[in-house]
Amino acid sequence: MAIIVLGVSFLIEFLQLTSFLETLSLQHNTYAQLIFGNTFHISDLIAYVLGVITIIGIESKRTVIA
């Protein structure tokens, strides 16, 4: 599940490099801008990867303990 979430996060982040909101005529929609964002940052990708690594680490330790 964590890998799927990471994939969706990367997809949305890379879509921010394009004008996909304009293509869908949603460039002025506040909710679309809030959900999809409008600026690409490599630091976001790093944060997503670190978050998924953390969750996988916690889950693997929980499985061993349980």
N, C-alpha and C positions, 0 to 999 in steps of 0.2 A: 504494500500500500504506500509505503514511504517513497518508493521509486516512482510510482504513478504520480504522486503529489509533486515530486521533483520534476518530472516530465512536463506536467501541466504548468508549473511555475516557470520553467525554461521557455515553454511555448509562448506564454503570455509576455514574458520579458522580451523575447526576440520579436514578437509582434509589435512591440513598442518602437522598434527600429523602422517599421513601415508606417504607412498612413492608413492602417486598416480601419480606424474609427471614421476617417473621412470616406473610405470606400463604402462603409455601411451607413453613411450619413448620420453618424452619432458623435461627431466632433463637438457638438454643443450640448450633448446630453451629460449632465452632471453625474448621474449614476454610472454611466459607461466609463467616464473618465476616472471615477473613483475606483471602480472595479478593475479596469484594465490599466489604468495609469497612462501616462503619455511621455515618459522619459525613460530611456534605457540607462541602466547603471550596472557596470560589471560587478560592483560591490554587492548588489542584490543577489547576483548569481552565486557569489562566494558565500553569502549569508544563507542562502537556500541549501547549498551543499553542506555547510557546517551544521545546520539544523537537522538535516536528514541523517548525517553521520551520528550526531548526538542521540537522536531518537532510536536509530538502529542499535547503537551501543547500549542504551538504557534497556531496550526491549530484549536484547540478547542476554543481559545480566539478569533481568527478571525471569527469563525462561530457565536459566541455569539454577536460580535460587528456588523457583517453584517446582 
